């Protein structure tokens, strides 16, 4: 089983616009095999803290619930864009470190856009809210309703 690290953005920008910003910011290149999805961008670039490649898939947030029941609410529900980040060598520690570095660079470059960093689409690692800054959650904080009291002050929407 592979681990997933994902950045969610609450923005009106389109997928291709976020892809272009990531390309510029991180000096990325398109993945040679284009996606068949109409609203998806694949990118790759060198890792910053290790030898190897990072892959990126930018697309609409497929996991958001438009009108969730109170016990089904998730931190990511108001975030329209999803950026999947993976490290080619399949090293969880390096991947998590690289994803956090991408998250930090992205929120510095796009200070008006709320962002979340998740691991395996279950745990909430960090959040950024314009005007409030960034916040790192304690290990084990989920993005689900039972932990809403923890993440709500740091989540858009």
N, CA, C and O atoms as a DFTB+ gen file, in Angstrom:
628 C
 N C O
     1  1       0.838      -1.182       0.000
     2  2       0.000       0.000       0.000
     3  2       0.879       1.240       0.000
     4  3       1.836       1.325       0.770
     5  1       0.562       2.198      -0.855
     6  2       1.343       3.422      -0.898
     7  2       0.660       4.499      -0.068
     8  3      -0.553       4.478       0.142
     9  1       1.467       5.431       0.392
    10  2       0.958       6.542       1.178
    11  2       0.665       7.714       0.261
    12  3       1.340       7.914      -0.748
    13  1      -0.352       8.487       0.625
    14  2      -0.737       9.661      -0.133
    15  2      -0.554      10.903       0.713
    16  3      -0.923      10.926       1.888
    17  1       0.011      11.927       0.118
    18  2       0.065      13.238       0.745
    19  2      -0.616      14.189      -0.220
    20  3      -0.284      14.237      -1.405
    21  1      -1.571      14.945       0.298
    22  2      -2.421      15.756      -0.552
    23  2      -2.570      17.150       0.024
    24  3      -2.754      17.329       1.227
    25  1      -2.487      18.135      -0.861
    26  2      -2.732      19.527      -0.504
    27  2      -4.068      19.921      -1.118
    28  3      -4.308      19.693      -2.304
    29  1      -4.927      20.506      -0.313
    30  2      -6.221      20.987      -0.770
    31  2      -6.210      22.509      -0.734
    32  3      -5.694      23.106       0.211
    33  1      -6.779      23.137      -1.759
    34  2      -6.819      24.590      -1.872
    35  2      -8.259      25.061      -2.011
    36  3      -9.032      24.486      -2.776
    37  1      -8.620      26.103      -1.276
    38  2      -9.949      26.717      -1.384
    39  2      -9.807      27.936      -2.284
    40  3      -9.417      29.014      -1.836
    41  1     -10.130      27.748      -3.561
    42  2      -9.899      28.802      -4.541
    43  2     -10.892      28.724      -5.689
    44  3     -11.492      27.681      -5.950
    45  1     -11.050      29.852      -6.365
    46  2     -11.860      29.886      -7.583
    47  2     -10.993      29.676      -8.819
    48  3     -11.508      29.608      -9.935
    49  1      -9.667      29.571      -8.624
    50  2      -8.787      29.318      -9.759
    51  2      -9.076      27.943     -10.347
    52  3      -9.494      27.027      -9.639
    53  1      -8.850      27.812     -11.642
    54  2      -9.050      26.534     -12.320
    55  2      -7.854      25.610     -12.085
    56  3      -6.784      26.050     -11.664
    57  1      -8.055      24.344     -12.361
    58  2      -7.004      23.339     -12.228
    59  2      -5.770      23.728     -13.038
    60  3      -4.650      23.658     -12.531
    61  1      -5.968      24.142     -14.300
    62  2      -4.826      24.501     -15.137
    63  2      -4.082      25.721     -14.604
    64  3      -2.866      25.818     -14.769
    65  1      -4.788      26.648     -13.969
    66  2      -4.139      27.823     -13.390
    67  2      -3.274      27.431     -12.184
    68  3      -2.163      27.936     -12.023
    69  1      -3.779      26.544     -11.353
    70  2      -2.980      26.065     -10.213
    71  2      -1.798      25.263     -10.734
    72  3      -0.692      25.388     -10.209
    73  1      -2.012      24.444     -11.754
    74  2      -0.912      23.698     -12.362
    75  2       0.174      24.632     -12.876
    76  3       1.361      24.361     -12.693
    77  1      -0.218      25.724     -13.514
    78  2       0.752      26.693     -14.032
    79  2       1.519      27.369     -12.895
    80  3       2.726      27.587     -13.004
    81  1       0.831      27.695     -11.817
    82  2       1.512      28.313     -10.660
    83  2       2.504      27.347     -10.024
    84  3       3.614      27.741      -9.667
    85  1       2.109      26.087      -9.881
    86  2       3.015      25.073      -9.346
    87  2       4.227      24.891     -10.254
    88  3       5.356      24.784      -9.777
    89  1       3.989      24.856     -11.558
    90  2       5.073      24.687     -12.524
    91  2       6.103      25.797     -12.374
    92  3       7.307      25.544     -12.354
    93  1       5.621      27.011     -12.270
    94  2       6.506      28.172     -12.120
    95  2       7.215      28.163     -10.767
    96  3       8.432      28.338     -10.701
    97  1       6.474      27.964      -9.715
    98  2       7.011      28.027      -8.359
    99  2       8.049      26.943      -8.080
   100  3       9.085      27.209      -7.471
   101  1       7.766      25.720      -8.528
   102  2       8.614      24.581      -8.190
   103  2       9.475      24.097      -9.355
   104  3      10.147      23.071      -9.256
   105  1       9.448      24.847     -10.463
   106  2      10.213      24.480     -11.657
   107  2       9.884      23.058     -12.100
   108  3      10.764      22.208     -12.230
   109  1       8.596      22.825     -12.327
   110  2       8.108      21.506     -12.708
   111  2       7.964      21.400     -14.216
   112  3       8.031      22.395     -14.938
   113  1       7.766      20.183     -14.671
   114  2       7.526      19.922     -16.086
   115  2       6.322      18.997     -16.197
   116  3       6.018      18.251     -15.266
   117  1       5.637      19.046     -17.338
   118  2       4.493      18.141     -17.520
   119  2       4.954      16.686     -17.506
   120  3       6.043      16.364     -17.982
   121  1       4.128      15.828     -16.965
   122  2       4.401      14.397     -17.026
   123  2       4.210      13.984     -18.484
   124  3       3.210      14.345     -19.103
   125  1       5.161      13.232     -19.035
   126  2       5.103      12.896     -20.466
   127  2       3.814      12.231     -20.927
   128  3       3.353      12.495     -22.037
   129  1       3.230      11.382     -20.108
   130  2       1.984      10.723     -20.502
   131  2       0.821      11.587     -20.037
   132  3       0.510      11.608     -18.846
   133  1       0.176      12.297     -20.949
   134  2      -0.925      13.165     -20.524
   135  2      -2.089      12.351     -19.968
   136  3      -2.340      11.219     -20.382
   137  1      -2.772      12.950     -19.042
   138  2      -3.949      12.312     -18.457
   139  2      -5.084      12.334     -19.469
   140  3      -5.169      13.229     -20.310
   141  1      -5.943      11.347     -19.376
   142  2      -7.128      11.340     -20.223
   143  2      -8.249      12.168     -19.609
   144  3      -9.250      12.450     -20.269
   145  1      -8.084      12.559     -18.343
   146  2      -9.091      13.384     -17.684
   147  2      -9.009      14.810     -18.222
   148  3      -7.920      15.358     -18.385
   149  1     -10.151      15.394     -18.492
   150  2     -10.186      16.733     -19.079
   151  2      -9.714      17.804     -18.104
   152  3      -9.104      18.791     -18.516
   153  1      -9.988      17.621     -16.836
   154  2      -9.685      18.643     -15.841
   155  2      -8.627      18.137     -14.856
   156  3      -8.837      18.147     -13.643
   157  1      -7.497      17.697     -15.394
   158  2      -6.421      17.147     -14.570
   159  2      -5.079      17.515     -15.187
   160  3      -4.908      17.475     -16.406
   161  1      -4.121      17.879     -14.319
   162  2      -2.784      18.243     -14.775
   163  2      -1.781      17.350     -14.055
   164  3      -1.820      17.243     -12.830
   165  1      -0.885      16.708     -14.798
   166  2       0.180      15.898     -14.221
   167  2       1.516      16.612     -14.380
   168  3       1.842      17.100     -15.462
   169  1       2.284      16.673     -13.300
   170  2       3.567      17.375     -13.293
   171  2       4.608      16.556     -12.553
   172  3       4.277      15.652     -11.786
   173  1       5.863      16.882     -12.792
   174  2       6.935      16.251     -12.030
   175  2       8.100      17.229     -11.899
   176  3       8.262      18.162     -12.685
   177  1       8.908      16.968     -10.860
   178  2      10.085      17.788     -10.625
   179  2      11.000      17.118      -9.628
   180  3      10.625      16.143      -8.977
   181  1      12.181      17.639      -9.517
   182  2      13.156      17.069      -8.595
   183  2      12.740      17.344      -7.150
   184  3      12.211      18.413      -6.843
   185  1      12.978      16.388      -6.282
   186  2      12.730      16.565      -4.854
   187  2      13.728      17.588      -4.308
   188  3      14.845      17.699      -4.814
   189  1      13.333      18.319      -3.297
   190  2      14.182      19.366      -2.729
   191  2      15.111      18.856      -1.634
   192  3      16.193      19.407      -1.433
   193  1      14.694      17.799      -0.920
   194  2      15.468      17.358       0.246
   195  2      16.059      15.967       0.084
   196  3      16.671      15.438       1.013
   197  1      15.881      15.375      -1.083
   198  2      16.382      14.020      -1.332
   199  2      16.652      13.868      -2.823
   200  3      16.199      14.673      -3.637
   201  1      17.392      12.829      -3.162
   202  2      17.638      12.540      -4.565
   203  2      16.433      11.778      -5.112
   204  3      16.067      10.733      -4.573
   205  1      15.833      12.275      -6.145
   206  2      14.687      11.603      -6.728
   207  2      13.683      12.593      -7.269
   208  3      13.915      13.801      -7.273
   209  1      12.556      12.059      -7.727
   210  2      11.508      12.840      -8.369
   211  2      10.253      12.901      -7.523
   212  3       9.927      11.966      -6.791
   213  1       9.559      14.016      -7.639
   214  2       8.222      14.173      -7.085
   215  2       7.238      14.198      -8.244
   216  3       7.511      14.773      -9.298
   217  1       6.105      13.574      -8.035
   218  2       5.019      13.648      -8.993
   219  2       3.883      14.445      -8.393
   220  3       3.693      14.456      -7.177
   221  1       3.129      15.113      -9.251
   222  2       2.001      15.936      -8.824
   223  2       0.825      15.666      -9.755
   224  3       0.992      15.577     -10.971
   225  1      -0.350      15.539      -9.183
   226  2      -1.577      15.461      -9.960
   227  2      -2.513      16.528      -9.397
   228  3      -2.893      16.481      -8.227
   229  1      -2.876      17.482     -10.236
   230  2      -3.756      18.581      -9.841
   231  2      -5.120      18.321     -10.465
   232  3      -5.228      18.102     -11.671
   233  1      -6.160      18.347      -9.637
   234  2      -7.512      18.094     -10.132
   235  2      -8.536      18.646      -9.160
   236  3      -8.187      19.121      -8.079
   237  1      -9.780      18.582      -9.543
   238  2     -10.865      18.988      -8.641
   239  2     -10.890      18.062      -7.430
   240  3     -10.519      16.892      -7.525
   241  1     -11.324      18.585      -6.308
   242  2     -11.452      17.787      -5.090
   243  2     -12.633      16.826      -5.255
   244  3     -13.795      17.228      -5.199
   245  1     -12.309      15.569      -5.455
   246  2     -13.327      14.540      -5.658
   247  2     -13.971      14.087      -4.351
   248  3     -14.993      13.402      -4.371
   249  1     -13.391      14.458      -3.233
   250  2     -13.827      13.930      -1.939
   251  2     -14.762      14.861      -1.174
   252  3     -15.319      14.468      -0.149
   253  1     -14.939      16.075      -1.653
   254  2     -15.755      17.054      -0.939
   255  2     -17.232      16.685      -0.969
   256  3     -17.746      16.187      -1.971
   257  1     -17.893      16.936       0.132
   258  2     -19.339      16.766       0.235
   259  2     -19.962      18.162       0.167
   260  3     -19.568      19.056       0.916
   261  1     -20.924      18.345      -0.723
   262  2     -21.541      19.654      -0.894
   263  2     -22.379      20.043       0.315
   264  3     -22.275      21.172       0.794
   265  1     -23.185      19.158       0.805
   266  2     -24.054      19.435       1.942
   267  2     -24.018      18.244       2.902
   268  3     -24.996      17.506       3.014
   269  1     -22.890      18.059       3.595
   270  2     -22.755      16.875       4.440
   271  2     -23.615      16.940       5.708
   272  3     -23.883      18.019       6.238
   273  1     -24.029      15.798       6.169
   274  2     -24.695      15.710       7.465
   275  2     -23.661      16.075       8.537
   276  3     -22.462      15.938       8.298
   277  1     -24.100      16.531       9.702
   278  2     -23.150      16.947      10.738
   279  2     -22.103      15.884      11.101
   280  3     -20.967      16.226      11.431
   281  1     -22.470      14.627      11.042
   282  2     -21.509      13.580      11.391
   283  2     -20.660      13.138      10.197
   284  3     -19.821      12.247      10.331
   285  1     -20.874      13.763       9.020
   286  2     -20.099      13.422       7.825
   287  2     -19.230      14.581       7.336
   288  3     -18.565      14.465       6.306
   289  1     -19.233      15.690       8.064
   290  2     -18.455      16.860       7.661
   291  2     -16.961      16.523       7.697
   292  3     -16.491      15.794       8.570
   293  1     -16.232      17.078       6.722
   294  2     -14.779      16.909       6.671
   295  2     -14.132      18.270       6.488
   296  3     -14.741      19.182       5.928
   297  1     -12.912      18.408       6.953
   298  2     -12.181      19.663       6.821
   299  2     -12.038      20.086       5.364
   300  3     -11.964      21.280       5.074
   301  1     -12.000      19.137       4.454
   302  2     -11.730      19.429       3.041
   303  2     -12.974      19.816       2.232
   304  3     -12.851      20.083       1.036
   305  1     -14.135      19.855       2.825
   306  2     -15.374      20.060       2.076
   307  2     -15.426      21.385       1.306
   308  3     -16.034      21.432       0.237
   309  1     -14.823      22.444       1.800
   310  2     -14.877      23.751       1.119
   311  2     -13.673      23.991       0.214
   312  3     -13.497      25.100      -0.291
   313  1     -12.850      22.984       0.002
   314  2     -11.620      23.127      -0.780
   315  2     -11.826      22.506      -2.160
   316  3     -12.044      21.300      -2.279
   317  1     -11.756      23.331      -3.194
   318  2     -12.143      22.902      -4.536
   319  2     -11.042      22.182      -5.318
   320  3     -11.340      21.376      -6.200
   321  1      -9.785      22.460      -5.007
   322  2      -8.666      21.898      -5.767
   323  2      -7.864      20.935      -4.897
   324  3      -7.627      21.187      -3.716
   325  1      -7.462      19.851      -5.498
   326  2      -6.662      18.823      -4.822
   327  2      -5.350      18.659      -5.574
   328  3      -5.338      18.539      -6.799
   329  1      -4.233      18.654      -4.826
   330  2      -2.907      18.443      -5.406
   331  2      -2.302      17.220      -4.723
   332  3      -1.881      17.290      -3.568
   333  1      -2.262      16.104      -5.442
   334  2      -1.656      14.882      -4.915
   335  2      -0.151      14.980      -5.136
   336  3       0.307      15.354      -6.216
   337  1       0.619      14.636      -4.086
   338  2       2.078      14.713      -4.152
   339  2       2.635      13.347      -3.803
   340  3       2.242      12.757      -2.796
   341  1       3.559      12.827      -4.634
   342  2       4.193      11.553      -4.303
   343  2       5.664      11.592      -4.656
   344  3       6.090      12.296      -5.571
   345  1       6.425      10.820      -3.907
   346  2       7.866      10.689      -4.107
   347  2       8.112       9.365      -4.826
   348  3       7.655       8.312      -4.383
   349  1       8.838       9.430      -5.938
   350  2       9.025       8.267      -6.796
   351  2       9.663       7.065      -6.145
   352  3       9.414       5.937      -6.570
   353  1      10.487       7.269      -5.115
   354  2      11.189       6.147      -4.493
   355  2      10.360       5.442      -3.425
   356  3      10.858       4.518      -2.782
   357  1       9.130       5.845      -3.221
   358  2       8.213       5.195      -2.270
   359  2       8.765       5.164      -0.842
   360  3       8.730       4.127      -0.180
   361  1       9.270       6.300      -0.378
   362  2       9.777       6.446       0.983
   363  2       8.840       7.404       1.721
   364  3       8.828       8.602       1.437
   365  1       8.057       6.881       2.668
   366  2       7.026       7.686       3.338
   367  2       7.613       8.902       4.045
   368  3       7.048       9.992       3.955
   369  1       8.722       8.743       4.737
   370  2       9.316       9.860       5.472
   371  2       9.728      10.987       4.527
   372  3       9.443      12.157       4.785
   373  1      10.396      10.630       3.437
   374  2      10.812      11.638       2.467
   375  2       9.591      12.272       1.812
   376  3       9.543      13.490       1.642
   377  1       8.614      11.468       1.449
   378  2       7.414      12.000       0.809
   379  2       6.702      12.998       1.716
   380  3       6.289      14.061       1.255
   381  1       6.555      12.673       2.990
   382  2       5.875      13.582       3.914
   383  2       6.665      14.876       4.072
   384  3       6.081      15.959       4.127
   385  1       7.978      14.768       4.143
   386  2       8.835      15.951       4.272
   387  2       8.730      16.818       3.014
   388  3       8.625      18.041       3.102
   389  1       8.759      16.179       1.853
   390  2       8.658      16.909       0.592
   391  2       7.274      17.569       0.454
   392  3       7.177      18.717       0.019
   393  1       6.222      16.857       0.817
   394  2       4.873      17.412       0.722
   395  2       4.742      18.640       1.630
   396  3       4.111      19.627       1.253
   397  1       5.332      18.579       2.814
   398  2       5.275      19.737       3.720
   399  2       6.040      20.918       3.135
   400  3       5.608      22.064       3.256
   401  1       7.171      20.639       2.502
   402  2       7.952      21.701       1.873
   403  2       7.151      22.337       0.729
   404  3       7.139      23.560       0.591
   405  1       6.490      21.524      -0.082
   406  2       5.643      22.041      -1.159
   407  2       4.515      22.883      -0.569
   408  3       4.237      23.978      -1.058
   409  1       3.865      22.378       0.480
   410  2       2.785      23.103       1.150
   411  2       3.281      24.478       1.607
   412  3       2.631      25.490       1.348
   413  1       4.422      24.513       2.282
   414  2       4.966      25.778       2.793
   415  2       5.280      26.757       1.664
   416  3       4.992      27.949       1.774
   417  1       5.864      26.260       0.592
   418  2       6.189      27.127      -0.541
   419  2       4.919      27.619      -1.239
   420  3       4.850      28.767      -1.680
   421  1       3.942      26.764      -1.334
   422  2       2.697      27.128      -1.988
   423  2       1.949      28.205      -1.211
   424  3       1.473      29.171      -1.807
   425  1       1.838      28.060       0.096
   426  2       1.111      29.082       0.865
   427  2       1.888      30.395       0.919
   428  3       1.282      31.462       1.019
   429  1       3.208      30.337       0.853
   430  2       3.997      31.573       0.794
   431  2       3.779      32.297      -0.534
   432  3       3.732      33.526      -0.576
   433  1       3.645      31.528      -1.621
   434  2       3.465      32.111      -2.948
   435  2       2.012      32.520      -3.226
   436  3       1.761      33.401      -4.048
   437  1       1.064      31.883      -2.544
   438  2      -0.360      32.172      -2.744
   439  2      -1.005      32.516      -1.397
   440  3      -1.854      31.772      -0.907
   441  1      -0.601      33.645      -0.798
   442  2      -1.030      33.945       0.576
   443  2      -2.519      34.231       0.750
   444  3      -2.996      34.313       1.882
   445  1      -3.256      34.382      -0.335
   446  2      -4.697      34.647      -0.228
   447  2      -5.548      33.386      -0.353
   448  3      -6.777      33.461      -0.346
   449  1      -4.893      32.224      -0.468
   450  2      -5.630      30.977      -0.688
   451  2      -5.491      30.043       0.517
   452  3      -4.379      29.633       0.850
   453  1      -6.599      29.704       1.172
   454  2      -6.550      28.728       2.260
   455  2      -6.078      27.370       1.736
   456  3      -6.399      26.976       0.614
   457  1      -5.311      26.665       2.567
   458  2      -4.757      25.371       2.154
   459  2      -4.742      24.394       3.317
   460  3      -4.635      24.786       4.479
   461  1      -4.853      23.110       2.981
   462  2      -4.749      22.025       3.957
   463  2      -3.755      21.000       3.438
   464  3      -3.655      20.785       2.230
   465  1      -3.021      20.367       4.341
   466  2      -2.130      19.261       4.005
   467  2      -2.613      18.036       4.757
   468  3      -2.715      18.043       5.984
   469  1      -2.914      16.972       3.999
   470  2      -3.401      15.738       4.612
   471  2      -2.481      14.575       4.266
   472  3      -1.723      14.621       3.298
   473  1      -2.568      13.538       5.081
   474  2      -1.821      12.308       4.835
   475  2      -2.816      11.162       4.763
   476  3      -3.634      10.967       5.662
   477  1      -2.726      10.405       3.667
   478  2      -3.610       9.260       3.424
   479  2      -5.095       9.617       3.469
   480  3      -5.936       8.773       3.781
   481  1      -5.404      10.857       3.158
   482  2      -6.791      11.339       3.165
   483  2      -7.523      11.009       4.465
   484  3      -8.741      10.827       4.479
   485  1      -6.768      10.937       5.540
   486  2      -7.380      10.701       6.852
   487  2      -6.859      11.690       7.886
   488  3      -7.644      12.318       8.597
   489  1      -5.547      11.830       7.973
   490  2      -5.010      12.725       8.999
   491  2      -4.745      14.109       8.427
   492  3      -4.343      14.262       7.274
   493  1      -4.978      15.098       9.253
   494  2      -4.770      16.491       8.894
   495  2      -3.438      16.911       9.493
   496  3      -3.283      16.964      10.713
   497  1      -2.469      17.213       8.617
   498  2      -1.123      17.563       9.083
   499  2      -0.952      19.048       9.326
   500  3      -0.356      19.445      10.328
   501  1      -1.472      19.891       8.411
   502  2      -1.276      21.333       8.534
   503  2      -2.406      22.069       7.833
   504  3      -3.085      21.528       6.960
   505  1      -2.585      23.319       8.239
   506  2      -3.576      24.192       7.613
   507  2      -2.986      25.583       7.497
   508  3      -2.125      25.985       8.279
   509  1      -3.472      26.308       6.500
   510  2      -3.098      27.708       6.334
   511  2      -4.369      28.498       6.053
   512  3      -5.163      28.133       5.187
   513  1      -4.552      29.592       6.802
   514  2      -5.666      30.508       6.577
   515  2      -5.098      31.908       6.397
   516  3      -4.323      32.365       7.238
   517  1      -5.464      32.600       5.323
   518  2      -5.004      33.974       5.154
   519  2      -5.365      34.821       6.373
   520  3      -6.486      34.754       6.877
   521  1      -4.431      35.594       6.828
   522  2      -4.646      36.441       7.994
   523  2      -4.379      35.750       9.319
   524  3      -4.200      36.414      10.339
   525  1      -4.349      34.429       9.316
   526  2      -4.102      33.678      10.555
   527  2      -2.779      32.930      10.519
   528  3      -2.205      32.646      11.571
   529  1      -2.289      32.609       9.338
   530  2      -1.027      31.889       9.203
   531  2      -1.218      30.391       9.108
   532  3      -2.310      29.891       8.838
   533  1      -0.118      29.690       9.340
   534  2      -0.104      28.230       9.232
   535  2      -0.172      27.595      10.610
   536  3       0.252      28.182      11.606
   537  1      -0.709      26.397      10.647
   538  2      -0.852      25.656      11.894
   539  2      -0.560      24.185      11.629
   540  3      -1.086      23.607      10.678
   541  1       0.273      23.581      12.466
   542  2       0.576      22.146      12.369
   543  2      -0.260      21.410      13.416
   544  3      -0.210      21.739      14.601
   545  1      -1.015      20.430      12.978
   546  2      -1.869      19.669      13.880
   547  2      -1.072      18.563      14.561
   548  3      -0.081      18.066      14.027
   549  1      -1.528      18.194      15.745
   550  2      -0.912      17.075      16.453
   551  2      -1.142      15.792      15.669
   552  3      -2.166      15.632      15.004
   553  1      -0.195      14.897      15.751
   554  2      -0.308      13.606      15.085
   555  2      -1.602      12.925      15.521
   556  3      -1.952      12.929      16.701
   557  1      -2.297      12.347      14.566
   558  2      -3.538      11.641      14.879
   559  2      -4.792      12.483      14.695
   560  3      -5.900      11.960      14.819
   561  1      -4.646      13.785      14.400
   562  2      -5.820      14.619      14.144
   563  2      -6.409      14.228      12.795
   564  3      -5.725      14.282      11.773
   565  1      -7.661      13.840      12.796
   566  2      -8.297      13.453      11.541
   567  2      -8.957      14.663      10.898
   568  3      -9.158      15.693      11.542
   569  1      -9.290      14.525       9.622
   570  2     -10.000      15.596       8.928
   571  2     -11.509      15.384       8.996
   572  3     -12.266      16.033       8.274
   573  1     -11.937      14.486       9.856
   574  2     -13.335      14.103       9.963
   575  2     -14.057      14.788      11.120
   576  3     -13.434      15.429      11.966
   577  1     -15.372      14.642      11.141
   578  2     -16.258      15.296      12.106
   579  2     -15.847      15.145      13.571
   580  3     -15.933      16.126      14.310
   581  1     -15.403      13.970      14.034
   582  2     -15.053      13.865      15.451
   583  2     -13.948      14.835      15.905
   584  3     -13.865      15.167      17.087
   585  1     -13.112      15.284      14.979
   586  2     -12.045      16.229      15.332
   587  2     -12.345      17.651      14.875
   588  3     -11.457      18.502      14.875
   589  1     -13.581      17.912      14.490
   590  2     -13.933      19.245      13.994
   591  2     -13.604      20.338      15.001
   592  3     -13.186      21.428      14.609
   593  1     -13.784      20.071      16.275
   594  2     -13.478      21.079      17.294
   595  2     -11.990      21.470      17.286
   596  3     -11.635      22.558      17.739
   597  1     -11.140      20.605      16.785
   598  2      -9.701      20.885      16.702
   599  2      -9.380      21.680      15.434
   600  3      -8.655      22.673      15.494
   601  1      -9.911      21.255      14.296
   602  2      -9.535      21.891      13.040
   603  2     -10.393      23.061      12.612
   604  3      -9.935      23.873      11.807
   605  1     -11.606      23.190      13.104
   606  2     -12.525      24.239      12.642
   607  2     -11.899      25.652      12.647
   608  3     -12.109      26.386      11.681
   609  1     -11.149      26.068      13.673
   610  2     -10.593      27.440      13.643
   611  2      -9.557      27.655      12.522
   612  3      -9.205      28.795      12.220
   613  1      -9.082      26.591      11.923
   614  2      -8.026      26.686      10.902
   615  2      -8.497      26.301       9.504
   616  3      -7.688      26.199       8.582
   617  1      -9.797      26.089       9.343
   618  2     -10.324      25.593       8.083
   619  2     -11.280      26.596       7.468
   620  3     -12.116      27.175       8.162
   621  1     -11.156      26.799       6.166
   622  2     -12.028      27.712       5.434
   623  2     -13.414      27.100       5.290
   624  3     -13.575      25.881       5.232
   625  1     -14.400      27.969       5.234
   626  2     -15.746      27.506       4.929
   627  2     -16.571      27.333       6.134
   628  3     -17.735      26.945       6.035
